[in-house]
Amino acid sequence: MATRAVRAADDPPPDDPVPEGTHSIRMTADRVLVAQRQAPGERRSRAGILIPATASVDRRLVWAEVVAVGPTVRNIEAGDQVLFSPEDAYEVDLHGDDHHIVRERDLHAVASVRGEGQTGLYL
């Protein structure tokens, strides 16, 4: 039989070991938390042509950096650069920064740091 501690009304509240707003994020299942490299906005083509943020780009994939991965993610690590579709992701605001949550199967490519004799790009 489990016992439960009861606090009297005049007892001070227990100390919270982690202050509010500083909790760490732990992803579940096959989810990947990514932070986009740059905010969607004006960009330049290779030829130097300025493309405004209002230009319609259908189904454009974006690169982002992996911040955290779930326990069942097999091929991706924190710090990798991944290519994904923003349509397949959920947006979330963490400490004032925009992040996306994506399933591992919705990632199209991974670019990791090159090791000895590796290209660093996995498609």
C-alpha positions as semicolon CSV with decimal commas, in nm:
position;residue;x (nm);y (nm);z (nm)
1;M;0,000;0,000;0,000
2;A;0,147;0,332;-0,108
3;T;0,148;0,624;0,131
4;R;0,096;0,979;0,023
5;A;0,256;1,278;0,192
6;V;0,010;1,544;0,299
7;R;0,119;1,903;0,351
8;A;-0,041;2,115;0,619
9;A;-0,190;2,448;0,517
10;D;0,069;2,645;0,715
11;D;0,371;2,453;0,574
12;P;0,571;2,637;0,307
13;P;0,540;2,496;-0,046
14;P;0,815;2,255;-0,152
15;D;1,106;2,403;-0,346
16;D;1,081;2,348;-0,720
17;P;1,424;2,217;-0,831
18;V;1,377;2,363;-1,181
19;P;1,251;2,723;-1,206
20;E;0,952;2,786;-1,429
21;G;1,039;2,842;-1,794
22;T;1,369;2,652;-1,783
23;H;1,243;2,297;-1,827
24;S;1,431;2,088;-2,079
25;I;1,255;1,951;-2,386
26;R;1,248;1,575;-2,441
27;M;1,101;1,453;-2,768
28;T;0,883;1,142;-2,785
29;A;0,870;0,854;-3,035
30;D;0,997;0,941;-3,384
31;R;0,968;1,319;-3,350
32;V;1,249;1,559;-3,437
33;L;1,269;1,919;-3,310
34;V;1,432;2,150;-3,564
35;A;1,521;2,520;-3,576
36;Q;1,508;2,685;-3,916
37;R;1,834;2,844;-4,031
38;Q;1,680;3,170;-4,146
39;A;1,339;3,323;-4,122
40;P;1,131;3,295;-4,436
41;G;1,165;3,625;-4,612
42;E;1,355;3,787;-4,892
43;R;1,625;3,571;-5,045
44;R;1,866;3,597;-5,338
45;S;1,913;3,363;-5,630
46;R;2,260;3,249;-5,731
47;A;2,261;3,518;-5,999
48;G;2,193;3,784;-5,734
49;I;1,827;3,844;-5,815
50;L;1,628;3,948;-5,507
51;I;1,322;3,725;-5,453
52;P;1,064;3,897;-5,227
53;A;0,900;3,718;-4,935
54;T;0,561;3,757;-5,103
55;A;0,666;3,548;-5,405
56;S;0,467;3,228;-5,428
57;V;0,686;2,920;-5,405
58;D;0,481;2,603;-5,413
59;R;0,604;2,308;-5,211
60;R;0,948;2,446;-5,134
61;L;1,163;2,240;-4,895
62;V;1,369;2,415;-4,628
63;W;1,687;2,333;-4,436
64;A;1,691;2,338;-4,055
65;E;1,920;2,231;-3,771
66;V;1,817;1,942;-3,546
67;V;1,782;2,051;-3,184
68;A;1,647;1,732;-3,023
69;V;1,539;1,383;-3,132
70;G;1,300;1,126;-2,990
71;P;1,413;0,787;-2,854
72;T;1,311;0,588;-3,164
73;V;1,484;0,814;-3,418
74;R;1,759;0,606;-3,579
75;N;1,941;0,804;-3,846
76;I;1,949;1,161;-3,716
77;E;2,142;1,328;-3,436
78;A;2,129;1,673;-3,276
79;G;2,333;1,917;-3,480
80;D;2,254;1,757;-3,819
81;Q;2,107;1,971;-4,096
82;V;1,781;1,827;-4,234
83;L;1,564;1,906;-4,534
84;F;1,187;1,901;-4,479
85;S;0,860;2,043;-4,603
86;P;0,706;2,307;-4,374
87;E;0,364;2,166;-4,470
88;D;0,452;1,838;-4,291
89;A;0,570;2,008;-3,970
90;Y;0,405;2,155;-3,663
91;E;0,522;2,500;-3,554
92;V;0,600;2,558;-3,187
93;D;0,736;2,859;-2,999
94;L;1,006;2,775;-2,743
95;H;1,146;3,061;-2,534
96;G;1,055;3,312;-2,804
97;D;1,215;3,117;-3,090
98;D;1,020;2,940;-3,364
99;H;1,084;2,568;-3,402
100;H;0,920;2,287;-3,597
101;I;0,833;1,933;-3,490
102;V;0,867;1,682;-3,771
103;R;0,836;1,303;-3,789
104;E;1,154;1,124;-3,893
105;R;0,979;0,977;-4,197
106;D;0,891;1,331;-4,320
107;L;1,256;1,435;-4,346
108;H;1,387;1,425;-4,703
109;A;1,764;1,453;-4,652
110;V;2,028;1,480;-4,379
111;A;2,355;1,671;-4,410
112;S;2,586;1,592;-4,121
113;V;2,945;1,690;-4,049
114;R;3,186;1,519;-4,282
115;G;3,393;1,245;-4,125
116;E;3,710;1,086;-4,257
117;G;3,632;0,953;-4,606
118;Q;3,262;1,052;-4,597
119;T;3,068;1,295;-4,813
120;G;2,847;1,415;-4,526
121;L;2,528;1,407;-4,735
122;Y;2,269;1,129;-4,705
123;L;1,976;1,131;-4,947
